[in-house]
């Protein structure tokens, strides 16, 4: 997957101002040009301001080619479209959060709340929730069950009363007036007998767990690899990463079971921006086939992670645009989004025909979190993204005579900015264009993007929820058949090899790994399509007269285990072993029952 290499190279050469064609070698260039390129690399590798990221310097024109059925959740009409798709009654859209009375600063302007809840009541109640995160609707079913996300309430007596009143409005939004079920994702609060306490770790513990996994999968030397290999499974278990994955799957299955039983579920966690997003997305993947398509999955991420304000800058260790002079907030670093993608891969592994996208798509998506050419993962919330756009418009109006009347929201975003701060960022902001990562053609060729599709996907044309689950004709037992039922026991959770182990060169053997099945299934599917076309085009007479040979056996193409992320770019099996693979033979005496090399694919 080297489609983005040329893009990065182009950005480096442009920002260095060398005038060198990135498609040609610069071996004969002057010393000064090499120095400029080196400075440009350092400039982008270690940015000291948010506006020094790649996204601000990339100057290629952008022509959106997003799928027509993808929902970006940028406008109230997008949320209305989702509410109509789910056909969930007794909920309404409010845009109060986009005004000066906004109470949830890290979310977008549009929220979906109970129809019986007035805006002024929302404002009063939000003061008693952490970060103003009152319960908001994210998904629902035509029979009335809804999925909500919420932050925890403040520890005051008034907060408990306000929460009870709000949950009463949620209960009234159900056609059968059923009491909502509360799932506490990081430990329950007192006061609810049906609260489920979950063993999900604090963000610091999750980050520590990820660091242990990272050390295991990225040894710095070959000797270190062999030393760890003899204790591989012990070290993996001590990292507790797979336990956290299993915990998220268990909670999602619990929430999906409740929704399948026509009970409304409220997910509660801290400020409602981390594990709430993970469990909410997984729940919808278990229940809604639309979310298992590529467009549906991308819309799901836009809704739960982008529009509702997951702090990507804080979790990925980036600088934030609101505090450009501060250091990156490493105290809140945690790979929450990677945890979610790992859980999705587990579902793919257990249900190989239910997802339109492949594991290569998921691995690429995680890599794109660190590709700072796109705006999807470089902001903490929609407000920060709007602030960057407003700065850009302000600069253009001052320096290029770009006439545009600012709206009240634009002026609100710019009130805390000084003219000097905008001037310092002006040149970079003059190039800033919002480019969502979902425009895959910006990075990859059609051949690369073909690896994103699962050849075993059995889903056909999706019908509306009302047709798939008629209230009158479908019984509760039949409706449960549509829910995926994952095994969330820790022994059933596997390590995502393509994502984590691709840096281990001794394991990148030709003809090994799950990718061989993917390549073979693609070839089989292609042959099936060719035979169908041949059957349509050839008549009975022509088949007897021409005497064409039948399709022969499929040729097996061997690729490296971690293709297309392998360090070996060859399509076929290599004829010789590299130095590290030769060392595998020399170190065979080190293998024992815990060795990774003895594990089945």
ABEGO torsion letter per residue (X at the ends): XAAAAAAAAAAAAAAAGAGBBAABBAAABBAAAAAAAAAAAAAAABBABAAABAAAABABBBBBABBAABBAGABAAAAAAAAAAAGBBGBBBBAAAABAABABAABBABBBBBAABBAAAAAAAAAABBGGBBBBBABBBAAGBBBBBBBBBBBBAAAAAAAAAAAAAAAAABAAGBBBBBBBAAEBBBGBAABBBBABBBAAAAAAAAAAAAAAABBABAAAAAAAAAAAAAAAAAAGAAAAAAAAAAAAAAAAAAAAAGBBBBBBBEAGABAAAAAAAAAAAAABAAAABAAAAAAAAAAAAAAAGBBAAAAAGBBBAABAABBBBAAABBBAAAAAAAAAAAAAAABAAABABBAAAAAAAAAAAABAABAAAABABAAAAAAAAAAAAAAAAAAAGBBBBBBAAAAAAAAABBAAAAAAAAAAAAABBBBBAABAAAABBAAAAAAABBAABABBBBBBAAAABBAAABBAAAAAAABBBBBABAAABBBBAAAAAAABAAABBBGBEAAAAAAAAAAAAAAAAAAAAAAAABBAAAAAAAGBBBBBBBBBBBBBAAOAABABABABBBABBBAAAAAAAAAAAABBAABAAABBX
